[in-house]
Amino acid sequence: MLSIKKTGENRLDIEFAGDLNGKEMEKALDEFVLLSQGIDEGRMLYQIRDFHLPSFGAMVIKLSRLPELLRTMARYDRVAIVTDTDWLQTVAELEGKLLPGLEIKAFDLDEEDDAEAWLVDGVVQLA
């Protein structure tokens, strides 16, 4: 399951769970690019639950559209990844270090409020 919603002028929310095949990846990338049009200095909340690796076909499609995806990601300056998968958190934050102008911060599933606060203010609320 993959859901992409524009929730504000410069905000996109993505929810992902389970499996993703090539056809679903194609549709998701089309939707991501379309909904990102007109966004500048964007913020994204990306929630990942019950992660399964995408199919080989899905990965081929994503790689074939990498230049377009990089141009689209340039519209964003802050992405919060909310997941309970430790290695995804590490990879996401590493990706943020490799993409100039993009800050990616990972949060556990129970830290969604902190992720929201960071997207808005750039700070994490301490409990």
Backbone as a chain_set.jsonl record, in Angstrom:
{"seq": "MLSIKKTGENRLDIEFAGDLNGKEMEKALDEFVLLSQGIDEGRMLYQIRDFHLPSFGAMVIKLSRLPELLRTMARYDRVAIVTDTDWLQTVAELEGKLLPGLEIKAFDLDEEDDAEAWLVDGVVQLA", "coords": {"N": [[0.844, -1.175, 0.0], [0.596, 2.136, -0.883], [0.359, 5.501, -0.321], [-0.053, 8.804, -1.339], [-0.319, 12.128, -0.521], [-1.106, 15.533, -0.946], [-0.848, 17.773, 1.52], [-0.71, 20.383, 2.18], [0.314, 23.674, 1.061], [3.082, 23.476, 0.588], [3.62, 20.856, 1.298], [3.884, 17.347, 1.47], [2.568, 14.183, 2.195], [3.462, 10.875, 2.678], [2.565, 7.507, 2.835], [3.611, 4.244, 3.38], [3.372, 0.747, 3.161], [4.005, -2.722, 3.295], [4.157, -4.584, 0.233], [5.48, -3.667, -3.039], [5.012, -3.494, -6.427], [6.132, -3.363, -9.905], [4.186, -1.984, -11.516], [2.722, -0.616, -9.559], [4.774, 0.978, -8.522], [5.373, 2.614, -10.726], [2.954, 4.063, -10.973], [2.949, 5.335, -8.452], [5.277, 6.942, -8.607], [4.585, 8.64, -10.724], [2.452, 9.991, -9.509], [3.773, 11.175, -7.322], [5.56, 12.969, -8.614], [3.702, 14.599, -9.982], [2.132, 15.689, -7.827], [4.097, 17.116, -6.561], [4.621, 19.281, -8.13], [4.981, 22.757, -8.329], [5.674, 23.014, -5.694], [7.854, 24.535, -3.385], [10.691, 24.787, -1.373], [9.825, 22.589, 0.124], [8.208, 20.338, 2.449], [8.183, 17.048, 3.734], [6.47, 14.287, 5.024], [7.154, 11.038, 5.627], [5.913, 8.021, 6.148], [6.665, 4.769, 7.067], [5.613, 1.572, 7.363], [5.66, -1.877, 8.251], [7.658, -2.767, 6.341], [8.596, -4.067, 3.206], [10.943, -5.176, 0.842], [10.847, -3.56, -2.33], [9.698, -5.019, -5.452], [11.838, -6.489, -7.998], [11.207, -5.445, -10.508], [9.971, -3.042, -9.745], [12.132, -1.678, -8.658], [13.765, -1.371, -10.927], [12.199, 0.361, -12.452], [12.181, 2.606, -10.771], [14.935, 3.278, -10.753], [15.251, 3.857, -13.477], [13.985, 6.25, -13.649], [15.432, 7.979, -12.165], [16.859, 10.526, -12.677], [14.668, 12.31, -13.038], [13.406, 12.0, -10.564], [15.354, 13.007, -8.814], [15.381, 15.698, -9.621], [12.801, 16.371, -8.83], [12.937, 15.919, -6.068], [14.538, 18.033, -5.387], [12.828, 20.079, -4.9], [12.208, 19.967, -2.276], [13.154, 20.675, 1.115], [13.221, 19.522, 3.573], [12.735, 16.379, 5.026], [10.94, 14.114, 6.91], [11.319, 10.917, 8.1], [9.39, 8.348, 9.243], [9.568, 5.447, 10.893], [9.841, 2.023, 12.053], [11.976, 0.556, 11.419], [15.233, 0.082, 11.816], [17.504, 0.046, 10.02], [16.475, 1.324, 7.792], [16.085, 3.886, 8.775], [18.745, 4.664, 9.154], [19.773, 4.543, 6.502], [18.132, 6.44, 5.267], [18.859, 8.855, 6.565], [21.521, 8.963, 5.779], [21.192, 9.268, 3.023], [20.185, 11.851, 3.019], [22.478, 13.263, 3.624], [23.861, 13.041, 1.295], [22.466, 14.419, -0.626], [22.483, 17.601, -1.679], [21.176, 20.416, 0.032], [19.001, 19.129, 1.085], [17.54, 17.997, 3.979], [17.265, 15.202, 5.923], [15.614, 13.5, 8.443], [15.275, 10.848, 10.695], [12.713, 9.127, 12.486], [11.263, 7.182, 15.135], [8.294, 5.097, 15.091], [6.643, 5.833, 17.231], [7.243, 8.457, 17.556], [5.971, 10.357, 16.038], [4.776, 12.869, 16.542], [7.037, 14.369, 17.227], [8.332, 14.293, 14.768], [6.55, 15.778, 13.191], [6.769, 18.279, 14.495], [9.457, 18.86, 13.986], [9.426, 19.079, 11.203], [7.966, 21.432, 10.928], [9.181, 23.379, 12.628], [11.853, 22.753, 12.727], [12.943, 21.672, 14.979], [13.15, 19.211, 17.577], [10.801, 18.2, 19.913], [11.423, 17.819, 23.321], [10.597, 15.323, 25.588]], "CA": [[0.0, 0.0, 0.0], [1.315, 3.395, -0.956], [-0.566, 6.629, -0.398], [0.628, 10.094, -1.441], [-1.306, 13.204, -0.422], [-0.634, 16.897, -0.738], [-1.592, 18.191, 2.712], [-0.509, 21.814, 2.344], [0.91, 24.316, -0.113], [4.436, 22.964, 0.405], [3.717, 19.653, 2.133], [3.442, 16.069, 0.934], [2.613, 13.082, 3.147], [3.515, 9.573, 2.016], [2.463, 6.341, 3.706], [3.975, 3.028, 2.656], [3.369, -0.49, 3.937], [3.895, -3.959, 2.529], [4.858, -4.846, -1.027], [5.314, -2.712, -4.133], [5.465, -4.079, -7.689], [6.505, -2.386, -10.929], [3.04, -1.162, -11.91], [2.439, 0.274, -8.425], [5.871, 1.946, -8.447], [5.166, 3.57, -11.825], [1.837, 4.92, -10.579], [3.375, 6.142, -7.305], [6.232, 7.958, -9.063], [3.803, 9.624, -11.476], [1.693, 10.785, -8.539], [4.742, 11.967, -6.569], [6.026, 14.059, -9.467], [2.562, 15.48, -10.22], [1.765, 16.413, -6.607], [5.223, 17.97, -6.163], [4.687, 20.468, -8.986], [4.646, 24.002, -7.65], [6.211, 23.048, -4.324], [9.159, 25.159, -3.218], [11.076, 24.65, 0.035], [8.817, 21.657, 0.596], [8.357, 19.455, 3.606], [7.566, 15.762, 3.465], [6.379, 13.289, 6.083], [7.158, 9.735, 4.964], [5.69, 6.978, 7.143], [6.897, 3.431, 6.523], [5.239, 0.504, 8.301], [5.668, -3.226, 7.662], [8.44, -2.602, 5.119], [9.095, -5.176, 2.397], [11.695, -4.652, -0.3], [10.078, -3.526, -3.584], [10.062, -6.05, -6.423], [12.913, -6.131, -8.925], [10.61, -4.57, -11.523], [9.766, -1.719, -9.144], [13.445, -1.028, -8.526], [14.199, -0.998, -12.278], [11.433, 1.562, -12.824], [12.678, 3.732, -9.972], [16.26, 3.647, -11.263], [15.13, 4.442, -14.814], [13.451, 7.608, -13.507], [16.241, 8.656, -11.154], [17.077, 11.961, -12.928], [13.411, 13.017, -12.772], [13.179, 11.972, -9.115], [16.291, 13.942, -8.188], [14.874, 17.05, -9.881], [11.612, 16.554, -7.999], [13.363, 16.015, -4.66], [15.141, 19.358, -5.189], [11.751, 20.972, -4.455], [12.042, 19.765, -0.835], [14.338, 20.947, 1.92], [13.177, 18.764, 4.821], [11.932, 15.158, 4.972], [10.908, 13.305, 8.134], [11.017, 9.513, 7.867], [8.878, 7.736, 10.465], [9.574, 3.997, 10.689], [10.419, 1.242, 13.147], [13.048, -0.245, 10.825], [16.474, 0.817, 12.106], [18.397, 0.242, 8.884], [15.857, 2.336, 6.925], [16.388, 5.186, 9.389], [20.158, 4.964, 8.872], [19.915, 4.791, 5.06], [17.453, 7.703, 4.958], [19.678, 9.982, 7.02], [22.699, 8.988, 4.906], [20.737, 9.849, 1.757], [20.093, 13.294, 3.246], [23.84, 13.831, 3.596], [24.352, 12.966, -0.084], [21.696, 15.305, -1.494], [22.656, 18.985, -1.214], [19.973, 21.206, 0.269], [17.926, 18.296, 1.623], [17.783, 17.484, 5.316], [16.398, 14.068, 6.235], [15.742, 13.058, 9.82], [14.477, 9.655, 10.94], [12.015, 9.045, 13.763], [10.549, 5.937, 15.41], [6.845, 5.213, 14.886], [6.008, 6.522, 18.361], [7.75, 9.833, 17.596], [5.348, 11.097, 14.935], [4.61, 14.265, 16.962], [8.355, 14.991, 17.101], [8.586, 14.451, 13.332], [5.731, 16.919, 12.762], [7.367, 19.502, 15.043], [10.708, 19.099, 13.272], [9.092, 19.566, 9.865], [7.464, 22.8, 11.023], [10.091, 24.304, 13.312], [13.247, 22.323, 12.655], [13.398, 21.234, 16.292], [12.457, 18.074, 18.147], [10.32, 18.469, 21.257], [11.914, 16.872, 24.313], [9.55, 14.945, 26.542]], "C": [[0.889, 1.237, 0.0], [0.297, 4.504, -1.177], [0.251, 7.913, -0.397], [-0.438, 11.177, -1.45], [-0.596, 14.539, -0.259], [-1.48, 17.473, 0.4], [-1.413, 19.669, 3.026], [0.162, 22.364, 1.104], [2.28, 23.741, -0.44], [4.658, 21.678, 1.182], [3.132, 18.443, 1.42], [3.574, 15.034, 2.046], [2.545, 11.783, 2.362], [3.416, 8.49, 3.084], [2.733, 5.105, 2.857], [3.95, 1.848, 3.618], [3.287, -1.664, 2.976], [4.731, -3.998, 1.272], [4.581, -3.758, -2.055], [5.862, -3.355, -5.407], [5.737, -2.968, -8.71], [5.374, -1.449, -11.319], [2.695, -0.159, -10.803], [3.517, 1.348, -8.279], [5.692, 3.017, -9.522], [4.072, 4.573, -11.462], [2.238, 5.86, -9.436], [4.337, 7.25, -7.727], [5.526, 9.033, -9.876], [3.076, 10.567, -10.522], [2.615, 11.702, -7.732], [5.203, 13.182, -7.375], [4.901, 15.074, -9.69], [2.231, 16.321, -8.981], [2.873, 17.356, -6.126], [5.337, 19.234, -7.01], [4.231, 21.69, -8.199], [5.137, 24.088, -6.215], [7.597, 23.662, -4.353], [9.47, 25.163, -1.727], [10.099, 23.724, 0.753], [9.236, 20.858, 1.809], [7.614, 18.166, 3.29], [7.597, 14.897, 4.722], [6.205, 11.941, 5.399], [7.072, 8.668, 6.053], [5.823, 5.612, 6.481], [6.601, 2.41, 7.621], [5.29, -0.828, 7.551], [6.407, -3.22, 6.322], [8.821, -3.947, 4.505], [9.867, -4.556, 1.244], [10.801, -4.638, -1.536], [10.555, -4.626, -4.526], [11.208, -5.554, -7.311], [12.395, -5.168, -9.988], [10.4, -3.158, -11.005], [11.087, -0.97, -9.025], [13.978, -0.579, -9.887], [13.487, 0.282, -12.713], [11.953, 2.776, -12.062], [14.04, 4.199, -10.496], [16.175, 4.312, -12.631], [14.628, 5.889, -14.755], [14.246, 8.439, -12.504], [16.502, 10.129, -11.453], [15.825, 12.797, -12.633], [13.131, 13.082, -11.275], [14.113, 12.928, -8.387], [15.858, 15.389, -8.418], [13.664, 17.351, -8.998], [11.998, 16.709, -6.535], [14.009, 17.364, -4.369], [14.096, 20.388, -4.751], [11.581, 20.939, -2.932], [13.322, 20.132, -0.094], [14.352, 20.158, 3.228], [12.22, 17.584, 4.671], [12.064, 14.435, 6.308], [10.487, 11.895, 7.754], [10.58, 8.918, 9.206], [8.747, 6.236, 10.212], [10.153, 3.302, 11.913], [11.554, 0.356, 12.654], [14.359, 0.533, 10.918], [17.329, 1.065, 10.874], [17.813, 1.238, 7.886], [16.127, 3.739, 7.461], [17.809, 5.605, 9.045], [20.354, 5.325, 7.405], [19.284, 6.132, 4.69], [18.308, 8.896, 5.365], [20.965, 10.086, 6.205], [22.347, 9.612, 3.561], [20.645, 11.37, 1.87], [21.449, 13.975, 3.203], [24.389, 13.878, 2.171], [23.634, 13.917, -1.036], [21.789, 16.738, -0.969], [21.307, 19.691, -1.052], [18.811, 20.424, 0.845], [18.347, 17.743, 2.978], [16.76, 16.382, 5.593], [16.679, 13.644, 7.664], [14.792, 11.897, 10.031], [13.924, 9.659, 12.364], [11.397, 7.657, 13.9], [9.051, 6.176, 15.24], [6.159, 5.985, 16.006], [6.46, 7.974, 18.502], [7.153, 10.701, 16.484], [5.145, 12.576, 15.292], [5.933, 15.027, 16.857], [8.694, 15.241, 15.631], [7.812, 15.645, 12.789], [6.341, 18.234, 13.238], [8.653, 19.849, 14.296], [10.438, 19.621, 11.86], [8.685, 21.033, 9.896], [8.538, 23.758, 11.529], [11.568, 23.949, 13.16], [13.807, 21.892, 13.993], [12.568, 20.018, 16.719], [12.061, 18.442, 19.565], [10.875, 17.408, 22.2], [10.832, 16.6, 25.332], [10.046, 15.039, 27.977]], "O": [[1.819, 1.35, 0.798], [-0.517, 4.448, -2.098], [1.136, 8.095, 0.438], [-1.349, 11.157, -2.277], [0.388, 14.654, 0.472], [-2.691, 17.641, 0.253], [-1.918, 20.152, 4.04], [0.536, 21.613, 0.203], [2.608, 23.539, -1.61], [5.76, 21.43, 1.672], [2.044, 18.5, 0.847], [4.577, 15.011, 2.759], [1.687, 11.607, 1.497], [4.097, 8.549, 4.108], [2.172, 4.935, 1.774], [4.442, 1.937, 4.743], [2.586, -1.606, 1.966], [5.863, -3.514, 1.24], [3.593, -3.029, -1.964], [7.037, -3.72, -5.465], [5.587, -1.784, -8.408], [5.585, -0.242, -11.439], [2.411, 1.006, -11.081], [3.212, 2.495, -7.95], [5.848, 4.205, -9.242], [4.245, 5.781, -11.624], [1.901, 7.043, -9.455], [4.221, 8.38, -7.252], [5.833, 10.216, -9.733], [3.086, 11.784, -10.705], [2.284, 12.861, -7.485], [5.228, 14.299, -6.858], [5.13, 16.28, -9.597], [2.068, 17.537, -9.085], [2.609, 18.289, -5.367], [6.069, 20.157, -6.651], [3.222, 21.653, -7.495], [5.021, 25.141, -5.587], [8.412, 23.356, -5.224], [8.613, 25.501, -0.91], [9.613, 24.032, 1.841], [10.413, 20.722, 2.142], [6.556, 18.182, 2.661], [8.623, 14.792, 5.394], [5.231, 11.723, 4.679], [8.034, 8.438, 6.787], [5.18, 5.332, 5.469], [7.252, 2.391, 8.665], [4.996, -0.888, 6.357], [5.853, -3.617, 5.298], [9.304, -4.845, 5.194], [9.473, -3.511, 0.727], [10.069, -5.599, -1.774], [11.682, -5.107, -4.41], [11.501, -4.36, -7.363], [13.062, -4.191, -10.327], [10.621, -2.187, -11.728], [11.146, 0.236, -9.266], [14.582, 0.489, -9.987], [14.109, 1.181, -13.279], [12.142, 3.846, -12.64], [14.26, 5.399, -10.661], [16.941, 5.232, -12.919], [14.823, 6.658, -15.696], [13.78, 9.483, -12.049], [16.375, 10.942, -10.538], [15.922, 13.873, -12.042], [12.669, 14.107, -10.773], [13.698, 13.591, -7.436], [15.956, 16.216, -7.511], [13.526, 18.46, -8.482], [11.436, 17.552, -5.836], [14.027, 17.798, -3.217], [14.459, 21.465, -4.278], [10.891, 21.786, -2.364], [14.427, 19.932, -0.598], [15.37, 20.123, 3.919], [11.072, 17.74, 4.255], [13.173, 14.176, 6.775], [9.428, 11.695, 7.159], [11.32, 8.981, 10.188], [7.916, 5.806, 9.412], [10.865, 3.914, 12.709], [12.04, -0.501, 13.392], [14.571, 1.51, 10.2], [17.833, 2.173, 10.689], [18.565, 1.931, 7.2], [16.37, 4.668, 6.691], [18.055, 6.758, 8.689], [21.028, 6.307, 7.094], [19.842, 6.878, 3.885], [18.462, 9.843, 4.594], [21.451, 11.192, 5.967], [23.123, 10.4, 3.02], [20.987, 12.09, 0.932], [21.558, 15.131, 2.794], [25.285, 14.67, 1.877], [24.129, 14.194, -2.128], [21.225, 17.048, 0.08], [20.42, 19.569, -1.896], [17.741, 20.988, 1.073], [19.389, 17.099, 3.1], [15.552, 16.601, 5.508], [17.831, 13.452, 8.052], [13.639, 11.944, 9.601], [14.568, 10.122, 13.305], [11.048, 7.028, 12.902], [8.594, 7.319, 15.245], [5.198, 6.713, 15.758], [6.095, 8.645, 19.467], [7.774, 11.67, 16.047], [5.321, 13.443, 14.437], [5.954, 16.189, 16.45], [9.272, 16.272, 15.288], [8.352, 16.436, 12.015], [6.422, 19.195, 12.473], [8.904, 21.02, 14.008], [11.145, 20.507, 11.379], [9.024, 21.791, 8.987], [8.776, 24.811, 10.937], [12.435, 24.776, 13.442], [15.022, 21.757, 14.138], [11.435, 19.833, 16.274], [12.882, 18.94, 20.335], [10.8, 16.217, 21.9], [10.223, 17.522, 25.873], [9.294, 14.756, 28.91]]}, "num_chains": 1, "name": "protein.A"}
